[in-house]
Amino acid sequence: MTSNDDATVPTAPENTHASALPPPAPVPIDVPKPAGQGRTITALATLPERTLLDECALSAALNLSKRTVRRMVSRHELPPPFRFAGKSTWLTGKVLAHIEARAERQVRDAERAARKLEAS
């Protein structure tokens, strides 16, 4: 009989596939607020403008699920991705520019609606 004391435990092989994309950035959530007050997500703003984000990294940066990211793209709340290395990929600067443009458009629409109400 052989003893299991000398046997080595097989381990999973190391991932030798080098990824072209950086690992997902940690999601800093700044400015703690009282319960029910929401949160501030700064992960995208802290990244360089030309950083490539795959679906996993973008969802981590926004603190959302990958499915929610896909839904937001289909609702035009996020810009459409481009394919890079077989993955859906976004440039940080393009995502931020898209979000800022949407916010500005919504402010203009709200101001226009308020002016219509005042004129009535």
C-alpha positions as CSV (number, residue, x, y, z in Angstrom):
1,M,0.0,0.0,0.0
2,T,1.2,3.5,-0.7
3,S,0.7,6.4,1.5
4,N,-1.2,9.5,0.4
5,D,1.1,11.6,2.5
6,D,3.6,11.9,-0.3
7,A,1.1,12.4,-3.1
8,T,0.8,15.9,-4.5
9,V,-2.6,17.4,-4.9
10,P,-3.2,18.3,-8.6
11,T,-3.9,22.0,-9.1
12,A,-5.6,23.8,-11.9
13,P,-3.2,24.9,-14.6
14,E,-2.2,28.5,-14.5
15,N,-4.0,30.7,-17.0
16,T,-1.3,31.2,-19.7
17,H,-3.6,33.1,-22.0
18,A,-2.5,36.8,-22.0
19,S,-5.4,39.1,-22.1
20,A,-5.3,42.2,-24.3
21,L,-7.5,44.1,-21.9
22,P,-6.5,45.3,-18.4
23,P,-8.0,43.5,-15.5
24,P,-11.3,45.0,-14.3
25,A,-10.6,48.1,-12.2
26,P,-11.7,48.2,-8.6
27,V,-15.0,50.1,-8.2
28,P,-14.3,53.0,-5.9
29,I,-17.5,54.2,-4.3
30,D,-16.9,57.5,-2.8
31,V,-18.8,59.8,-0.5
32,P,-20.8,57.6,1.8
33,K,-24.3,58.8,2.1
34,P,-27.2,58.0,4.5
35,A,-29.3,55.0,3.6
36,G,-31.5,55.6,0.6
37,Q,-29.4,58.5,-0.7
38,G,-27.7,56.6,-3.5
39,R,-24.0,56.5,-4.2
40,T,-21.3,58.1,-6.3
41,I,-19.4,55.9,-8.7
42,T,-16.1,57.3,-9.9
43,A,-14.4,54.3,-11.4
44,L,-14.8,55.5,-15.0
45,A,-13.7,59.0,-14.3
46,T,-10.5,57.8,-12.7
47,L,-9.4,55.8,-15.7
48,P,-7.4,57.3,-18.6
49,E,-9.7,58.3,-21.5
50,R,-8.2,55.7,-23.9
51,T,-8.6,52.8,-21.6
52,L,-10.2,49.7,-23.2
53,L,-13.0,48.1,-21.2
54,D,-14.5,44.8,-21.9
55,E,-18.1,44.0,-20.8
56,C,-16.9,42.6,-17.5
57,A,-14.7,45.6,-16.7
58,L,-17.4,48.1,-17.7
59,S,-20.0,46.4,-15.6
60,A,-17.6,46.4,-12.6
61,A,-16.8,50.1,-13.1
62,L,-20.5,50.9,-13.2
63,N,-21.3,48.5,-10.4
64,L,-23.9,46.8,-12.7
65,S,-24.4,43.3,-14.0
66,K,-23.2,42.4,-17.5
67,R,-26.8,41.8,-18.5
68,T,-27.8,45.3,-17.3
69,V,-24.9,46.8,-19.4
70,R,-26.3,44.9,-22.5
71,R,-29.8,46.3,-21.7
72,M,-28.5,49.8,-21.4
73,V,-26.7,49.5,-24.8
74,S,-30.0,48.3,-26.3
75,R,-31.8,51.3,-24.8
76,H,-29.1,53.7,-26.0
77,E,-28.1,54.6,-22.4
78,L,-24.6,53.5,-23.2
79,P,-22.8,53.7,-26.5
80,P,-22.6,50.6,-28.7
81,P,-19.4,48.5,-28.2
82,F,-16.9,47.6,-30.9
83,R,-15.4,44.1,-31.2
84,F,-11.8,43.7,-30.1
85,A,-10.2,40.3,-29.6
86,G,-13.7,38.8,-30.0
87,K,-15.1,40.7,-27.1
88,S,-17.5,43.7,-26.8
89,T,-15.2,46.6,-26.0
90,W,-15.7,50.3,-25.1
91,L,-13.2,53.2,-24.8
92,T,-13.6,55.0,-21.4
93,G,-13.7,58.4,-23.0
94,K,-16.5,57.4,-25.4
95,V,-18.6,56.1,-22.6
96,L,-18.1,59.2,-20.5
97,A,-18.9,61.5,-23.5
98,H,-22.0,59.5,-24.2
99,I,-23.3,59.8,-20.7
100,E,-22.5,63.5,-20.5
101,A,-24.3,64.1,-23.8
102,R,-27.4,62.2,-22.6
103,A,-27.4,64.3,-19.4
104,E,-27.1,67.6,-21.2
105,R,-29.9,66.5,-23.6
106,Q,-32.2,65.6,-20.7
107,V,-31.5,69.0,-19.0
108,R,-32.3,70.8,-22.3
109,D,-35.5,68.8,-22.7
110,A,-36.6,69.5,-19.1
111,E,-35.9,73.3,-19.6
112,R,-37.9,73.2,-22.8
113,A,-40.8,71.5,-21.1
114,A,-40.7,74.0,-18.2
115,R,-40.9,76.9,-20.7
116,K,-43.9,75.3,-22.4
117,L,-45.7,75.0,-19.1
118,E,-44.9,78.7,-18.3
119,A,-46.2,79.8,-21.6
120,S,-49.5,78.0,-21.2
